[in-house]
Amino acid sequence: MKKNALLATTSPHKNLVSKFSEIRNHSVEICRPLEIEDYVVQPIVDVSPPKWHLGHTTWFFETFILQPDFPGYKVFDPQYNFVFNSYYETIGARVIRTDRGNLSRPSVSEVFKYREYVDRKMEEFFQSGYFTESLESLLELGLNHEQQHQELLLTDIKYILGHNPLFPAYKRESISQNRNDEDAEMLCFSEGIYEIGFKGEGFCFDNELGRHKVYLNDFKICNHLVTNKEYLEFIEAGGYDDFRHWHAEGWDWVKQNKAKSPLYWHYIDGKWMNYTLNGLQEVDLNEAVCHISFFEASAFASWKGKRLPTEAEWEVASQHLDWGKRWEWTNSAYLPYPGYKKEAGAVGEYNGKFMVNQMVLRGASVATPPGHSRNTYRNFFQTHLQWQFTGIRLAE
């Protein structure tokens, strides 16, 4: 089987076909609780309308698989390439990111027709002789791409509804927090040479490849995430008013945004309330704090007399950690591993060109689709962003 710099897969053909159907259906299920008006809202540049996510993930399969590899395929609408291209310069011009919420057309119903059309053509493609083993890695990339957007869908839906003055619930179901009642403790790791990076069979993104050795000094890392109770202590101690704990850029961010708490926290009638996917609720002190920027995570760590772990420390310690509830900020800049090489063409734009001015997050979150997490996964965001399901783990 072909193994390229982007990913590797040993999944049998039939398993991938079944996986395609499951993942495509899951995106639709995520959107099922929405009202039609919810599909088109874009409150800020970082939040894309749910309708756009549904169209973009469909465009990916049409553009990268059906058009080049399925002879006789006719695109659903030639104008959709301009509408649903995200950032691929190789593919051509596109609607700028800030204007995705201005797209009243194509309508939501037309986007669903687009999905149905492409899914039907993909089924025909799978049954034809044109879907060969050499395309399995590209299909696997497309599936993982859609799973990334499923997490973004939930994240963006929460932002859309959480900034509505009515604070409507997404749905009245509890998202499991997998709460661990064991006491938090600092785990000790000895100095030495360790290896990090993806190894073995199965899928990974190109930024995880290039397994390499790192030298680490003695370090300690907490087995649990910082809780809302701990973070509330930081707030009440004046953490947002004390410049000593903040990076200069972070302190500017606090002042410019009048930041006083995590995203979705509201002080109402003497109580801290938190907008959740189940609506507005009193802050659960035992849950891991969520929707924290890197600036806030770093300031909290400083206030506690500790620090954030590096991504190498996190990966080395990961098998001993309770992870998967929040994307965890690390103190590592998002940079390529030794020997990193970008793929040729549009697929090479997937990760490499973002390796500047961003920090790495490790783990996964309650919004991460099943089967889409591993301890080598390198997520990355700008330092000021709060809208993802991000949290804090301390190290020293």
Contacts in CASP RR format, 6 or more apart in sequence:
PFRMAT RR
TARGET T0000
AUTHOR 0000-0000-0000
METHOD contacts of the structure
MODEL  1
MKKNALLATTSPHKNLVSKFSEIRNHSVEICRPLEIEDYVVQPIVDVSPP
KWHLGHTTWFFETFILQPDFPGYKVFDPQYNFVFNSYYETIGARVIRTDR
GNLSRPSVSEVFKYREYVDRKMEEFFQSGYFTESLESLLELGLNHEQQHQ
ELLLTDIKYILGHNPLFPAYKRESISQNRNDEDAEMLCFSEGIYEIGFKG
EGFCFDNELGRHKVYLNDFKICNHLVTNKEYLEFIEAGGYDDFRHWHAEG
WDWVKQNKAKSPLYWHYIDGKWMNYTLNGLQEVDLNEAVCHISFFEASAF
ASWKGKRLPTEAEWEVASQHLDWGKRWEWTNSAYLPYPGYKKEAGAVGEY
NGKFMVNQMVLRGASVATPPGHSRNTYRNFFQTHLQWQFTGIRLAE
1 8 0 8 1.000
1 9 0 8 1.000
1 10 0 8 1.000
1 133 0 8 1.000
1 136 0 8 1.000
2 133 0 8 1.000
2 134 0 8 1.000
2 137 0 8 1.000
3 137 0 8 1.000
4 137 0 8 1.000
4 343 0 8 1.000
5 206 0 8 1.000
5 209 0 8 1.000
5 341 0 8 1.000
5 342 0 8 1.000
5 343 0 8 1.000
6 137 0 8 1.000
6 141 0 8 1.000
6 205 0 8 1.000
6 206 0 8 1.000
6 343 0 8 1.000
6 347 0 8 1.000
6 348 0 8 1.000
6 350 0 8 1.000
7 137 0 8 1.000
7 140 0 8 1.000
7 141 0 8 1.000
7 144 0 8 1.000
7 202 0 8 1.000
7 203 0 8 1.000
7 204 0 8 1.000
7 205 0 8 1.000
7 206 0 8 1.000
8 137 0 8 1.000
8 200 0 8 1.000
8 201 0 8 1.000
8 202 0 8 1.000
8 203 0 8 1.000
8 204 0 8 1.000
9 16 0 8 1.000
9 136 0 8 1.000
9 137 0 8 1.000
9 140 0 8 1.000
9 202 0 8 1.000
9 203 0 8 1.000
10 201 0 8 1.000
10 202 0 8 1.000
11 19 0 8 1.000
11 136 0 8 1.000
11 140 0 8 1.000
11 202 0 8 1.000
13 131 0 8 1.000
13 133 0 8 1.000
13 136 0 8 1.000
16 136 0 8 1.000
16 139 0 8 1.000
16 140 0 8 1.000
16 143 0 8 1.000
17 126 0 8 1.000
19 143 0 8 1.000
20 122 0 8 1.000
20 126 0 8 1.000
20 139 0 8 1.000
20 143 0 8 1.000
21 119 0 8 1.000
23 143 0 8 1.000
23 146 0 8 1.000
23 147 0 8 1.000
23 150 0 8 1.000
23 369 0 8 1.000
24 115 0 8 1.000
24 119 0 8 1.000
24 146 0 8 1.000
26 150 0 8 1.000
26 369 0 8 1.000
27 53 0 8 1.000
27 54 0 8 1.000
27 57 0 8 1.000
27 146 0 8 1.000
27 149 0 8 1.000
27 150 0 8 1.000
27 153 0 8 1.000
28 54 0 8 1.000
28 112 0 8 1.000
28 115 0 8 1.000
30 150 0 8 1.000
30 153 0 8 1.000
30 154 0 8 1.000
30 157 0 8 1.000
31 39 0 8 1.000
31 50 0 8 1.000
31 54 0 8 1.000
31 153 0 8 1.000
31 157 0 8 1.000
33 170 0 8 1.000
33 171 0 8 1.000
34 50 0 8 1.000
34 157 0 8 1.000
36 108 0 8 1.000
38 50 0 8 1.000
38 157 0 8 1.000
38 160 0 8 1.000
38 161 0 8 1.000
39 49 0 8 1.000
39 50 0 8 1.000
39 51 0 8 1.000
39 108 0 8 1.000
40 49 0 8 1.000
40 51 0 8 1.000
40 101 0 8 1.000
40 103 0 8 1.000
40 104 0 8 1.000
40 108 0 8 1.000
41 47 0 8 1.000
41 49 0 8 1.000
41 101 0 8 1.000
41 160 0 8 1.000
42 48 0 8 1.000
42 49 0 8 1.000
42 52 0 8 1.000
42 98 0 8 1.000
42 100 0 8 1.000
42 101 0 8 1.000
42 102 0 8 1.000
43 159 0 8 1.000
43 160 0 8 1.000
43 163 0 8 1.000
44 159 0 8 1.000
44 387 0 8 1.000
45 97 0 8 1.000
45 98 0 8 1.000
46 385 0 8 1.000
46 387 0 8 1.000
47 155 0 8 1.000
47 156 0 8 1.000
47 159 0 8 1.000
47 160 0 8 1.000
47 387 0 8 1.000
48 56 0 8 1.000
48 97 0 8 1.000
48 100 0 8 1.000
48 101 0 8 1.000
48 152 0 8 1.000
48 156 0 8 1.000
49 100 0 8 1.000
49 101 0 8 1.000
49 103 0 8 1.000
49 156 0 8 1.000
50 153 0 8 1.000
50 156 0 8 1.000
50 157 0 8 1.000
50 160 0 8 1.000
51 103 0 8 1.000
51 108 0 8 1.000
51 111 0 8 1.000
52 84 0 8 1.000
52 100 0 8 1.000
52 101 0 8 1.000
52 103 0 8 1.000
53 149 0 8 1.000
53 152 0 8 1.000
53 153 0 8 1.000
53 156 0 8 1.000
54 111 0 8 1.000
54 112 0 8 1.000
54 115 0 8 1.000
55 80 0 8 1.000
55 84 0 8 1.000
55 111 0 8 1.000
55 114 0 8 1.000
55 115 0 8 1.000
56 84 0 8 1.000
56 85 0 8 1.000
56 86 0 8 1.000
56 149 0 8 1.000
57 145 0 8 1.000
57 146 0 8 1.000
57 149 0 8 1.000
58 84 0 8 1.000
58 111 0 8 1.000
58 114 0 8 1.000
58 115 0 8 1.000
58 118 0 8 1.000
58 119 0 8 1.000
59 80 0 8 1.000
59 81 0 8 1.000
59 84 0 8 1.000
59 85 0 8 1.000
60 142 0 8 1.000
60 145 0 8 1.000
60 146 0 8 1.000
61 118 0 8 1.000
61 122 0 8 1.000
61 142 0 8 1.000
62 75 0 8 1.000
62 76 0 8 1.000
62 80 0 8 1.000
62 118 0 8 1.000
62 121 0 8 1.000
63 81 0 8 1.000
63 85 0 8 1.000
63 91 0 8 1.000
64 138 0 8 1.000
64 142 0 8 1.000
64 346 0 8 1.000
64 347 0 8 1.000
65 122 0 8 1.000
65 125 0 8 1.000
65 135 0 8 1.000
65 138 0 8 1.000
65 139 0 8 1.000
66 73 0 8 1.000
66 118 0 8 1.000
66 121 0 8 1.000
66 122 0 8 1.000
66 125 0 8 1.000
67 73 0 8 1.000
67 75 0 8 1.000
69 125 0 8 1.000
69 130 0 8 1.000
69 131 0 8 1.000
69 135 0 8 1.000
70 121 0 8 1.000
70 124 0 8 1.000
70 125 0 8 1.000
70 128 0 8 1.000
70 130 0 8 1.000
71 130 0 8 1.000
73 121 0 8 1.000
73 125 0 8 1.000
75 81 0 8 1.000
76 113 0 8 1.000
76 114 0 8 1.000
76 117 0 8 1.000
76 118 0 8 1.000
77 106 0 8 1.000
77 114 0 8 1.000
80 106 0 8 1.000
80 114 0 8 1.000
81 91 0 8 1.000
81 92 0 8 1.000
81 94 0 8 1.000
82 93 0 8 1.000
82 94 0 8 1.000
82 95 0 8 1.000
83 94 0 8 1.000
83 95 0 8 1.000
83 103 0 8 1.000
83 106 0 8 1.000
84 94 0 8 1.000
85 91 0 8 1.000
85 92 0 8 1.000
85 93 0 8 1.000
85 94 0 8 1.000
85 95 0 8 1.000
86 94 0 8 1.000
86 97 0 8 1.000
87 94 0 8 1.000
87 97 0 8 1.000
87 349 0 8 1.000
88 94 0 8 1.000
88 346 0 8 1.000
88 349 0 8 1.000
89 349 0 8 1.000
90 345 0 8 1.000
90 346 0 8 1.000
90 349 0 8 1.000
91 346 0 8 1.000
95 103 0 8 1.000
106 114 0 8 1.000
125 131 0 8 1.000
138 347 0 8 1.000
140 203 0 8 1.000
141 203 0 8 1.000
141 347 0 8 1.000
141 350 0 8 1.000
144 203 0 8 1.000
144 205 0 8 1.000
144 372 0 8 1.000
147 369 0 8 1.000
147 371 0 8 1.000
147 372 0 8 1.000
148 372 0 8 1.000
150 369 0 8 1.000
151 365 0 8 1.000
151 367 0 8 1.000
151 368 0 8 1.000
151 369 0 8 1.000
151 372 0 8 1.000
154 277 0 8 1.000
154 367 0 8 1.000
155 367 0 8 1.000
155 387 0 8 1.000
155 388 0 8 1.000
155 389 0 8 1.000
156 387 0 8 1.000
157 170 0 8 1.000
157 277 0 8 1.000
158 170 0 8 1.000
158 264 0 8 1.000
158 275 0 8 1.000
158 277 0 8 1.000
158 387 0 8 1.000
159 387 0 8 1.000
161 167 0 8 1.000
161 168 0 8 1.000
161 169 0 8 1.000
161 170 0 8 1.000
161 275 0 8 1.000
161 277 0 8 1.000
161 279 0 8 1.000
162 168 0 8 1.000
162 264 0 8 1.000
162 275 0 8 1.000
162 279 0 8 1.000
167 275 0 8 1.000
167 279 0 8 1.000
167 280 0 8 1.000
168 279 0 8 1.000
169 277 0 8 1.000
169 278 0 8 1.000
169 279 0 8 1.000
170 277 0 8 1.000
170 278 0 8 1.000
170 279 0 8 1.000
171 277 0 8 1.000
171 278 0 8 1.000
172 278 0 8 1.000
173 278 0 8 1.000
174 278 0 8 1.000
175 277 0 8 1.000
175 366 0 8 1.000
175 367 0 8 1.000
176 366 0 8 1.000
177 287 0 8 1.000
177 288 0 8 1.000
177 325 0 8 1.000
177 366 0 8 1.000
178 324 0 8 1.000
178 325 0 8 1.000
179 286 0 8 1.000
179 287 0 8 1.000
180 224 0 8 1.000
180 322 0 8 1.000
182 223 0 8 1.000
182 224 0 8 1.000
184 222 0 8 1.000
184 223 0 8 1.000
184 224 0 8 1.000
185 222 0 8 1.000
185 223 0 8 1.000
186 220 0 8 1.000
186 221 0 8 1.000
186 222 0 8 1.000
186 223 0 8 1.000
186 394 0 8 1.000
186 396 0 8 1.000
187 220 0 8 1.000
187 221 0 8 1.000
187 222 0 8 1.000
187 223 0 8 1.000
187 317 0 8 1.000
187 320 0 8 1.000
187 321 0 8 1.000
188 218 0 8 1.000
188 219 0 8 1.000
188 220 0 8 1.000
189 216 0 8 1.000
189 218 0 8 1.000
189 219 0 8 1.000
189 220 0 8 1.000
189 221 0 8 1.000
189 313 0 8 1.000
189 316 0 8 1.000
189 317 0 8 1.000
190 218 0 8 1.000
191 215 0 8 1.000
191 216 0 8 1.000
191 217 0 8 1.000
191 218 0 8 1.000
192 215 0 8 1.000
192 216 0 8 1.000
193 213 0 8 1.000
193 214 0 8 1.000
193 215 0 8 1.000
193 216 0 8 1.000
194 213 0 8 1.000
194 214 0 8 1.000
194 215 0 8 1.000
194 216 0 8 1.000
194 312 0 8 1.000
194 316 0 8 1.000
195 211 0 8 1.000
195 212 0 8 1.000
195 213 0 8 1.000
195 214 0 8 1.000
196 211 0 8 1.000
196 212 0 8 1.000
196 214 0 8 1.000
196 311 0 8 1.000
196 312 0 8 1.000
196 315 0 8 1.000
196 316 0 8 1.000
196 376 0 8 1.000
197 208 0 8 1.000
197 209 0 8 1.000
197 210 0 8 1.000
197 211 0 8 1.000
197 212 0 8 1.000
197 315 0 8 1.000
197 337 0 8 1.000
197 376 0 8 1.000
198 204 0 8 1.000
198 208 0 8 1.000
198 209 0 8 1.000
198 210 0 8 1.000
198 211 0 8 1.000
198 374 0 8 1.000
198 376 0 8 1.000
199 211 0 8 1.000
199 376 0 8 1.000
204 374 0 8 1.000
204 376 0 8 1.000
204 377 0 8 1.000
205 350 0 8 1.000
205 351 0 8 1.000
205 377 0 8 1.000
205 378 0 8 1.000
206 340 0 8 1.000
206 342 0 8 1.000
206 343 0 8 1.000
206 348 0 8 1.000
206 350 0 8 1.000
206 351 0 8 1.000
206 352 0 8 1.000
207 336 0 8 1.000
207 337 0 8 1.000
207 340 0 8 1.000
207 351 0 8 1.000
207 352 0 8 1.000
207 355 0 8 1.000
207 378 0 8 1.000
208 337 0 8 1.000
208 376 0 8 1.000
208 377 0 8 1.000
208 378 0 8 1.000
209 337 0 8 1.000
209 340 0 8 1.000
210 337 0 8 1.000
210 338 0 8 1.000
210 339 0 8 1.000
210 340 0 8 1.000
211 337 0 8 1.000
212 337 0 8 1.000
212 338 0 8 1.000
214 312 0 8 1.000
216 310 0 8 1.000
216 312 0 8 1.000
216 313 0 8 1.000
216 316 0 8 1.000
219 309 0 8 1.000
219 313 0 8 1.000
219 395 0 8 1.000
219 396 0 8 1.000
220 395 0 8 1.000
220 396 0 8 1.000
221 309 0 8 1.000
221 313 0 8 1.000
221 314 0 8 1.000
221 317 0 8 1.000
221 321 0 8 1.000
221 393 0 8 1.000
221 394 0 8 1.000
221 395 0 8 1.000
222 393 0 8 1.000
222 394 0 8 1.000
222 395 0 8 1.000
223 320 0 8 1.000
223 321 0 8 1.000
223 322 0 8 1.000
224 288 0 8 1.000
224 322 0 8 1.000
224 393 0 8 1.000
225 288 0 8 1.000
225 289 0 8 1.000
225 322 0 8 1.000
225 325 0 8 1.000
225 326 0 8 1.000
225 328 0 8 1.000
225 391 0 8 1.000
225 392 0 8 1.000
225 393 0 8 1.000
226 288 0 8 1.000
226 289 0 8 1.000
226 300 0 8 1.000
226 391 0 8 1.000
226 392 0 8 1.000
226 393 0 8 1.000
226 394 0 8 1.000
227 285 0 8 1.000
227 286 0 8 1.000
227 287 0 8 1.000
227 288 0 8 1.000
227 289 0 8 1.000
228 274 0 8 1.000
228 283 0 8 1.000
228 284 0 8 1.000
228 285 0 8 1.000
228 286 0 8 1.000
228 287 0 8 1.000
228 288 0 8 1.000
228 289 0 8 1.000
229 285 0 8 1.000
229 286 0 8 1.000
230 289 0 8 1.000
231 262 0 8 1.000
231 289 0 8 1.000
231 292 0 8 1.000
231 300 0 8 1.000
231 392 0 8 1.000
232 272 0 8 1.000
232 283 0 8 1.000
232 285 0 8 1.000
234 299 0 8 1.000
234 300 0 8 1.000
234 303 0 8 1.000
234 304 0 8 1.000
235 260 0 8 1.000
235 261 0 8 1.000
237 303 0 8 1.000
239 245 0 8 1.000
239 299 0 8 1.000
239 303 0 8 1.000
240 254 0 8 1.000
240 259 0 8 1.000
240 260 0 8 1.000
240 261 0 8 1.000
242 303 0 8 1.000
243 251 0 8 1.000
244 302 0 8 1.000
245 299 0 8 1.000
245 300 0 8 1.000
245 302 0 8 1.000
245 303 0 8 1.000
246 254 0 8 1.000
246 295 0 8 1.000
246 298 0 8 1.000
246 299 0 8 1.000
246 302 0 8 1.000
247 295 0 8 1.000
247 298 0 8 1.000
247 299 0 8 1.000
247 383 0 8 1.000
249 295 0 8 1.000
249 383 0 8 1.000
250 295 0 8 1.000
250 299 0 8 1.000
250 383 0 8 1.000
250 384 0 8 1.000
253 259 0 8 1.000
253 293 0 8 1.000
253 295 0 8 1.000
253 384 0 8 1.000
254 295 0 8 1.000
259 296 0 8 1.000
260 267 0 8 1.000
261 267 0 8 1.000
261 272 0 8 1.000
262 289 0 8 1.000
262 290 0 8 1.000
262 291 0 8 1.000
262 292 0 8 1.000
262 296 0 8 1.000
262 386 0 8 1.000
263 291 0 8 1.000
263 292 0 8 1.000
263 386 0 8 1.000
263 387 0 8 1.000
264 274 0 8 1.000
264 275 0 8 1.000
264 276 0 8 1.000
264 290 0 8 1.000
264 291 0 8 1.000
265 272 0 8 1.000
265 273 0 8 1.000
265 274 0 8 1.000
265 283 0 8 1.000
266 272 0 8 1.000
266 273 0 8 1.000
266 274 0 8 1.000
266 275 0 8 1.000
266 280 0 8 1.000
267 273 0 8 1.000
271 282 0 8 1.000
271 283 0 8 1.000
272 282 0 8 1.000
272 283 0 8 1.000
273 280 0 8 1.000
273 281 0 8 1.000
273 282 0 8 1.000
273 283 0 8 1.000
274 280 0 8 1.000
274 281 0 8 1.000
274 282 0 8 1.000
274 283 0 8 1.000
274 284 0 8 1.000
275 281 0 8 1.000
288 325 0 8 1.000
288 326 0 8 1.000
288 391 0 8 1.000
289 326 0 8 1.000
289 391 0 8 1.000
289 392 0 8 1.000
290 326 0 8 1.000
290 389 0 8 1.000
290 390 0 8 1.000
290 391 0 8 1.000
291 386 0 8 1.000
291 387 0 8 1.000
291 388 0 8 1.000
291 389 0 8 1.000
291 390 0 8 1.000
291 391 0 8 1.000
292 300 0 8 1.000
292 329 0 8 1.000
292 386 0 8 1.000
292 390 0 8 1.000
292 391 0 8 1.000
292 392 0 8 1.000
293 383 0 8 1.000
293 384 0 8 1.000
293 385 0 8 1.000
293 386 0 8 1.000
293 390 0 8 1.000
294 329 0 8 1.000
294 359 0 8 1.000
294 381 0 8 1.000
294 382 0 8 1.000
294 383 0 8 1.000
294 384 0 8 1.000
294 385 0 8 1.000
295 383 0 8 1.000
295 384 0 8 1.000
296 386 0 8 1.000
297 308 0 8 1.000
297 329 0 8 1.000
297 390 0 8 1.000
297 391 0 8 1.000
297 392 0 8 1.000
298 307 0 8 1.000
298 308 0 8 1.000
298 329 0 8 1.000
298 331 0 8 1.000
300 392 0 8 1.000
301 307 0 8 1.000
301 308 0 8 1.000
301 392 0 8 1.000
301 394 0 8 1.000
301 395 0 8 1.000
304 394 0 8 1.000
305 396 0 8 1.000
306 394 0 8 1.000
306 395 0 8 1.000
306 396 0 8 1.000
307 331 0 8 1.000
307 394 0 8 1.000
307 395 0 8 1.000
307 396 0 8 1.000
308 329 0 8 1.000
308 330 0 8 1.000
308 331 0 8 1.000
308 392 0 8 1.000
308 393 0 8 1.000
308 394 0 8 1.000
308 395 0 8 1.000
309 317 0 8 1.000
309 330 0 8 1.000
309 331 0 8 1.000
309 393 0 8 1.000
309 394 0 8 1.000
309 395 0 8 1.000
310 330 0 8 1.000
310 331 0 8 1.000
310 332 0 8 1.000
310 395 0 8 1.000
311 330 0 8 1.000
311 332 0 8 1.000
311 360 0 8 1.000
311 362 0 8 1.000
311 378 0 8 1.000
312 332 0 8 1.000
313 330 0 8 1.000
313 395 0 8 1.000
314 321 0 8 1.000
314 328 0 8 1.000
314 330 0 8 1.000
314 362 0 8 1.000
314 363 0 8 1.000
314 393 0 8 1.000
315 362 0 8 1.000
315 375 0 8 1.000
315 376 0 8 1.000
318 362 0 8 1.000
318 363 0 8 1.000
318 375 0 8 1.000
319 375 0 8 1.000
321 393 0 8 1.000
323 362 0 8 1.000
323 363 0 8 1.000
323 364 0 8 1.000
323 375 0 8 1.000
324 363 0 8 1.000
324 364 0 8 1.000
324 365 0 8 1.000
324 366 0 8 1.000
324 368 0 8 1.000
324 373 0 8 1.000
325 365 0 8 1.000
325 366 0 8 1.000
326 365 0 8 1.000
326 366 0 8 1.000
326 389 0 8 1.000
326 390 0 8 1.000
326 391 0 8 1.000
326 392 0 8 1.000
327 361 0 8 1.000
327 362 0 8 1.000
327 363 0 8 1.000
327 364 0 8 1.000
327 365 0 8 1.000
327 379 0 8 1.000
327 388 0 8 1.000
327 389 0 8 1.000
327 390 0 8 1.000
327 391 0 8 1.000
328 361 0 8 1.000
328 362 0 8 1.000
328 363 0 8 1.000
328 390 0 8 1.000
328 391 0 8 1.000
328 392 0 8 1.000
328 393 0 8 1.000
329 359 0 8 1.000
329 361 0 8 1.000
329 390 0 8 1.000
329 391 0 8 1.000
329 392 0 8 1.000
330 359 0 8 1.000
330 360 0 8 1.000
330 361 0 8 1.000
330 362 0 8 1.000
331 359 0 8 1.000
332 359 0 8 1.000
332 360 0 8 1.000
333 358 0 8 1.000
333 359 0 8 1.000
333 360 0 8 1.000
334 354 0 8 1.000
334 355 0 8 1.000
334 356 0 8 1.000
334 358 0 8 1.000
334 359 0 8 1.000
334 360 0 8 1.000
334 378 0 8 1.000
334 380 0 8 1.000
335 355 0 8 1.000
336 352 0 8 1.000
336 355 0 8 1.000
340 352 0 8 1.000
342 348 0 8 1.000
342 349 0 8 1.000
342 352 0 8 1.000
342 353 0 8 1.000
343 350 0 8 1.000
354 380 0 8 1.000
357 382 0 8 1.000
358 380 0 8 1.000
358 381 0 8 1.000
358 382 0 8 1.000
358 383 0 8 1.000
359 380 0 8 1.000
359 381 0 8 1.000
359 382 0 8 1.000
359 383 0 8 1.000
360 378 0 8 1.000
360 379 0 8 1.000
360 380 0 8 1.000
361 379 0 8 1.000
361 380 0 8 1.000
361 381 0 8 1.000
361 388 0 8 1.000
361 390 0 8 1.000
362 375 0 8 1.000
362 377 0 8 1.000
362 378 0 8 1.000
362 379 0 8 1.000
363 373 0 8 1.000
363 375 0 8 1.000
363 377 0 8 1.000
363 379 0 8 1.000
364 372 0 8 1.000
364 373 0 8 1.000
364 377 0 8 1.000
365 388 0 8 1.000
365 389 0 8 1.000
365 390 0 8 1.000
366 389 0 8 1.000
367 389 0 8 1.000
381 388 0 8 1.000
381 390 0 8 1.000
END
